[in-house]
Amino acid sequence: MKSSSRPQPQRRSRSRALALSLLAALSGGVLAACQKPPVDQASPVRIGYSAWPGWFPWQVTETKNLFSDAGVPVKMQWFDGYLDSINALSAGQLDCNSQTLNDTISSIAGGADQQVVLMNDFSTGNDQIIAGPGINTIADLKGKKVAAEEGTVDHYLLLMVLKEAGLSAKDIKFVPLETGAAAAAFAAGKVDAAGVYAPFTTQALKRAGAKALTTSREHPGAISDLLVCRRDFIVKNPEKIQKVVNAWFATLNTIKKDPAGTLPILVERSGVSEAEFKAYNAGTTIQTLEQNRQGFKPGDSMLSMPHAAEQISLFLVETGLAKTKPDLSNLLNSQFVDAVK
């Protein structure tokens, strides 16, 4: 979707703004079409996304003109490097971004003022710690070279499973590499293991004897993928955010009702084969509207974002990925999923 860097295997950058227009006056009268809400002609909402199966549906939203149907102008911006999208949001170059809960908390710990407005999915297998021959358990990673993108969700997953195995970051030879480079280094035998996410898992697993030691499937709720916006933008533009969230759920309905018409869009955006794309679906669990509403509520498991945020926040401090525990009081904003009809 998970703290992660989610670039794309085929380095094709696509960014296009939707062409939106007002209903025009025709033959002295006003054209009355009013099946759709009027489109706000103010500046578009700038939304970033990158290579993760749970975010590919945004391409359907754009291609099928569902932002226009929702009455909101949007400029989707594709990022080959996921961390670049996080930096763009923090720098004010985006209004919203597709990113993980882990990364959002890290940004807030660094001084950013951001809010979660939508949960796209949970990673349920697409984030993996993959190892080569002779390494059969997490404990076997001791003393080995392990690559991952530093500060991302797969780095987080790596540290988490090391701790569960009674090890720490000091027990491995950590090799910080961008996710695509980590997968390539592992496939070439330059490192012993790698923490990567789909679609880069496919590349890593091509190495002879490669296997996933553990995946996000064994850690439900630990890696959630979200739409996160700058809080100052939300305060000034709540109606636009509402329409963006509405468009997301309209997209999920469109994909469900028209799989034949939407699958080619998803496959093309993913940059992998149709068979590989379908395999990724099992490792990403898109969250329904009701699951979103439940996910924003307090709970005692990682399926509850308030609980998960507290646990992740403590873990980031404990492992040194964040200097201090951030203020999470303004992190979650459920008003938009609650208002979807």
matplotlib code that plots the C-alpha trace (Angstrom):
import matplotlib.pyplot as plt

x = [0.0, 3.2, 6.6, 7.5, 8.9, 6.7, 8.3, 7.5, 9.4, 8.9, 10.1, 7.2, 6.1, 2.6, 1.0, -1.9, -4.6, -8.2, -9.8, -12.9, -15.4, -18.5, -21.9, -22.2, -25.1, -26.7, -29.1, -29.8, -30.7, -28.7, -27.9, -29.5, -27.9, -28.1, -27.3, -23.8, -22.7, -21.4, -17.6, -15.6, -13.4, -11.0, -7.5, -7.3, -6.5, -2.9, -2.7, 0.4, 0.6, 3.1, 3.6, 1.5, -1.4, -3.8, -3.1, -3.5, -7.3, -6.5, -5.7, -9.2, -10.6, -8.7, -9.2, -13.0, -13.4, -14.8, -13.3, -15.3, -18.4, -17.9, -17.6, -14.0, -10.9, -7.9, -4.4, -3.0, 0.8, 2.7, 6.0, 8.5, 10.0, 7.6, 9.7, 9.8, 6.0, 6.3, 8.8, 6.6, 3.6, 5.8, 7.2, 3.7, 4.0, 1.1, -2.2, -2.6, -0.5, -0.9, 1.3, 1.5, 0.5, 4.1, 5.5, 2.8, 3.7, 7.4, 6.5, 4.5, 7.4, 9.5, 7.1, 4.6, 0.9, -1.0, -4.2, -5.4, -8.8, -9.1, -7.8, -7.1, -6.0, -4.1, -1.0, -1.8, 1.2, 2.7, 5.4, 8.0, 11.3, 12.9, 16.1, 18.4, 19.5, 20.6, 18.5, 15.3, 14.3, 14.5, 17.1, 19.3, 19.6, 22.1, 25.4, 23.9, 23.6, 20.0, 18.8, 15.8, 14.8, 15.7, 12.8, 10.2, 7.5, 9.6, 12.4, 9.8, 8.7, 12.3, 13.0, 9.7, 10.4, 14.0, 12.7, 10.2, 13.2, 15.2, 17.5, 18.1, 19.3, 22.9, 22.7, 22.5, 24.6, 21.9, 22.3, 20.1, 18.9, 15.9, 13.3, 13.9, 17.6, 17.2, 15.3, 17.9, 20.8, 19.2, 18.4, 22.0, 23.3, 24.9, 23.0, 21.6, 18.1, 15.9, 12.8, 10.6, 7.0, 5.0, 5.7, 9.4, 8.8, 8.5, 12.0, 13.5, 11.9, 13.4, 16.7, 17.3, 16.4, 14.8, 11.9, 9.8, 10.7, 7.7, 5.2, 2.7, 0.1, 1.5, 1.1, -2.5, -3.0, 0.7, 1.0, -1.9, -2.0, -3.8, -4.8, -3.1, -3.6, -2.0, -4.2, -4.2, -5.6, -8.3, -9.4, -9.7, -11.2, -13.3, -15.8, -13.1, -11.7, -15.2, -15.6, -12.2, -13.2, -16.6, -14.7, -12.6, -15.6, -17.2, -14.0, -14.3, -17.9, -16.9, -14.1, -16.6, -19.3, -17.0, -14.0, -13.4, -13.4, -11.2, -8.7, -6.6, -6.3, -5.0, -2.6, -1.2, -0.6, 1.1, 3.7, 3.5, 1.6, -2.1, -1.3, 1.2, -1.2, -3.9, -1.5, -0.9, -4.5, -4.3, -1.6, -3.5, -6.9, -8.8, -10.9, -14.6, -16.5, -17.7, -14.2, -12.9, -15.5, -14.6, -10.9, -11.0, -12.6, -10.6, -9.8, -7.3, -5.9, -3.8, -7.0, -7.9, -5.9, -5.8, -4.4, -2.0, -0.8, 0.1, 2.0, 3.8, 4.7, 6.3, 8.1, 9.6, 11.0, 12.3, 14.1, 15.5, 13.4, 11.8, 13.5, 10.4, 6.8, 4.7, 1.5, -1.2, -4.2, -4.9, -3.7, -7.0, -10.0, -13.0, -15.5, -15.1, -15.6, -18.4, -20.2, -20.0, -23.5]
y = [0.0, -0.1, 2.7, 2.0, 3.1, 2.1, 2.8, 1.2, -1.5, 0.0, 3.6, 5.2, 8.5, 9.5, 12.7, 14.3, 16.7, 16.0, 18.2, 19.7, 22.1, 23.9, 23.3, 25.9, 28.1, 26.7, 28.5, 31.2, 28.7, 26.9, 23.3, 21.4, 18.1, 17.6, 14.0, 15.1, 17.6, 20.9, 20.8, 23.1, 25.1, 26.3, 24.9, 21.1, 18.9, 17.7, 14.0, 11.8, 8.0, 5.4, 1.7, -0.3, -2.5, -0.8, 2.6, 1.5, 2.0, 5.8, 5.2, 3.9, 7.0, 9.2, 7.2, 6.8, 10.5, 9.6, 12.8, 14.8, 12.8, 13.6, 17.3, 17.9, 18.9, 16.7, 16.5, 13.0, 12.9, 9.6, 9.1, 6.5, 6.8, 6.6, 8.5, 11.4, 11.6, 11.8, 14.6, 16.4, 16.3, 17.6, 20.4, 21.5, 20.4, 18.1, 18.5, 14.8, 11.7, 7.9, 6.7, 4.3, 4.9, 4.3, 6.9, 9.4, 9.0, 9.5, 12.7, 14.0, 13.1, 15.3, 18.3, 17.7, 18.5, 15.8, 13.9, 10.5, 10.8, 7.4, 3.9, 2.3, -1.2, -3.4, -5.2, -8.9, -10.6, -8.1, -6.9, -9.6, -10.4, -12.6, -14.7, -16.8, -20.5, -21.6, -19.0, -20.6, -18.5, -14.9, -16.0, -17.2, -13.5, -12.9, -11.6, -11.6, -8.7, -7.5, -4.8, -2.6, 1.0, 2.8, 4.2, 2.5, 0.0, -3.0, -1.7, -1.5, -5.0, -6.2, -4.6, -5.9, -9.5, -9.2, -8.1, -11.0, -13.4, -11.9, -10.0, -6.3, -4.1, -4.6, -8.3, -7.9, -6.1, -3.6, -2.4, 0.7, 0.6, 2.0, -0.8, -1.6, -1.6, -3.8, -6.4, -6.2, -6.6, -9.6, -11.2, -10.7, -12.4, -9.2, -9.4, -12.4, -11.1, -8.1, -6.5, -5.5, -5.1, -6.1, -5.8, -6.0, -9.2, -10.9, -9.8, -10.9, -14.3, -15.1, -15.8, -19.6, -20.8, -17.6, -17.8, -15.4, -15.9, -13.9, -11.5, -8.9, -11.6, -12.8, -9.3, -8.2, -4.5, -3.7, -2.1, 0.1, 2.2, 5.5, 8.8, 11.5, 15.3, 18.4, 19.6, 23.2, 22.1, 20.0, 23.0, 25.2, 22.7, 20.1, 19.9, 19.0, 16.3, 14.9, 14.6, 12.9, 10.4, 9.9, 9.3, 6.6, 4.6, 5.2, 3.7, 0.6, 0.2, 0.6, -2.0, -4.4, -3.9, -3.7, -5.9, -6.5, -2.8, -1.8, -4.7, -3.5, -0.1, -1.6, -4.0, -1.2, 1.0, -1.8, -2.4, -6.2, -9.0, -9.6, -12.9, -11.2, -8.4, -10.9, -12.7, -9.4, -9.0, -11.8, -9.8, -6.5, -6.3, -3.2, -1.7, -1.3, 1.8, -0.1, -1.3, 2.2, 3.4, 0.7, 1.2, 4.8, 3.7, 2.9, -0.8, -3.2, -4.7, -3.4, -3.4, -0.2, 2.7, 4.6, 1.4, 0.8, 4.4, 4.2, 0.9, 2.1, 5.4, 3.6, 1.2, 3.9, 5.6, 2.3, 1.5, 5.0, 5.7, 8.6, 10.7, 11.4, 10.1, 12.4, 14.0, 11.9, 13.8, 15.2, 12.3, 10.6, 12.4, 10.1, 12.8, 12.1, 8.3, 8.8, 11.2, 9.0, 8.1]
z = [0.0, 4.9, 7.1, 3.5, 0.3, -2.5, -5.9, -9.2, -11.1, -14.5, -14.0, -15.8, -14.3, -15.0, -13.7, -15.3, -14.0, -14.7, -17.3, -15.6, -16.9, -15.7, -17.3, -20.1, -21.1, -24.2, -26.5, -24.0, -21.3, -18.6, -19.3, -16.4, -15.9, -12.3, -11.8, -10.7, -8.1, -9.5, -9.9, -7.8, -10.2, -7.5, -7.5, -7.6, -4.6, -5.1, -4.2, -4.3, -4.7, -5.6, -6.3, -3.8, -4.7, -2.3, -4.0, -7.6, -7.4, -7.5, -11.2, -11.7, -9.9, -12.4, -15.5, -15.0, -14.1, -10.7, -9.1, -11.6, -10.8, -7.1, -8.0, -7.0, -9.1, -8.3, -9.6, -9.0, -8.9, -9.3, -7.5, -8.6, -5.1, -2.2, 0.2, -2.3, -1.9, 1.9, 1.6, -0.9, 1.5, 4.4, 2.1, 1.2, -2.5, -2.0, -0.1, 0.5, 0.1, 0.1, 2.9, 5.8, 9.4, 10.4, 8.1, 9.1, 12.8, 11.9, 10.0, 12.9, 15.3, 13.0, 13.3, 10.5, 11.1, 9.3, 9.6, 8.4, 6.6, 4.9, 5.3, 2.0, 3.1, 5.4, 4.2, 4.6, 3.1, 0.5, 2.9, 3.4, 4.9, 2.3, 2.8, 0.8, 1.1, 4.6, 6.4, 7.6, 10.7, 11.8, 14.4, 11.5, 10.4, 13.2, 11.6, 8.1, 5.6, 5.5, 3.1, 3.5, 2.9, 6.1, 8.0, 5.9, 6.8, 5.8, 8.0, 10.7, 10.0, 10.1, 13.5, 14.9, 14.0, 15.1, 18.5, 18.6, 18.0, 20.8, 18.5, 17.8, 14.9, 16.3, 15.7, 11.9, 9.3, 8.1, 4.5, 3.8, 0.2, -1.6, -1.9, -5.6, -5.0, -2.0, -4.0, -6.8, -4.4, -2.8, -6.2, -7.2, -4.0, -2.7, 0.6, 2.6, 3.1, 2.3, 3.6, 0.5, -0.5, -3.6, -6.5, -5.5, -3.7, -7.2, -8.2, -4.9, -4.9, -8.3, -6.6, -6.3, -2.9, -1.8, 0.7, 2.8, 6.4, 7.6, 6.0, 7.1, 7.1, 10.4, 11.8, 11.0, 11.3, 11.8, 8.4, 7.2, 4.1, 4.2, 2.7, 4.8, 4.3, 5.7, 8.6, 7.5, 4.1, 5.7, 7.9, 4.9, 2.5, 4.3, 1.5, -1.0, 1.3, 1.7, -2.1, -2.5, 0.2, -1.6, -4.9, -3.3, -2.2, -5.6, -7.1, -5.0, -6.1, -9.7, -9.4, -7.8, -10.4, -13.5, -12.9, -16.6, -17.3, -14.4, -14.2, -17.2, -15.6, -12.4, -14.2, -16.4, -13.4, -11.5, -14.2, -13.8, -15.5, -14.9, -13.2, -10.9, -10.1, -9.1, -6.8, -5.0, -4.2, -1.6, 0.2, 0.3, 2.1, 0.9, 3.7, 3.1, 4.3, 7.4, 8.2, 7.8, 10.3, 12.8, 12.2, 13.4, 16.7, 19.9, 20.4, 21.8, 18.7, 15.8, 13.7, 15.6, 14.3, 17.7, 19.3, 16.4, 16.4, 20.1, 19.7, 16.6, 18.2, 21.2, 19.0, 16.8, 19.9, 21.3, 18.1, 17.6, 14.4, 16.3, 18.9, 21.0, 21.2, 19.1, 20.0, 18.4, 19.5, 16.1, 14.0, 13.1, 11.5, 11.0, 10.0, 6.3, 6.3, 8.8, 6.4, 3.2, 2.1]

ax = plt.figure().add_subplot(projection="3d")
ax.plot(x, y, z, "-o")
ax.set_aspect("equal")
plt.show()
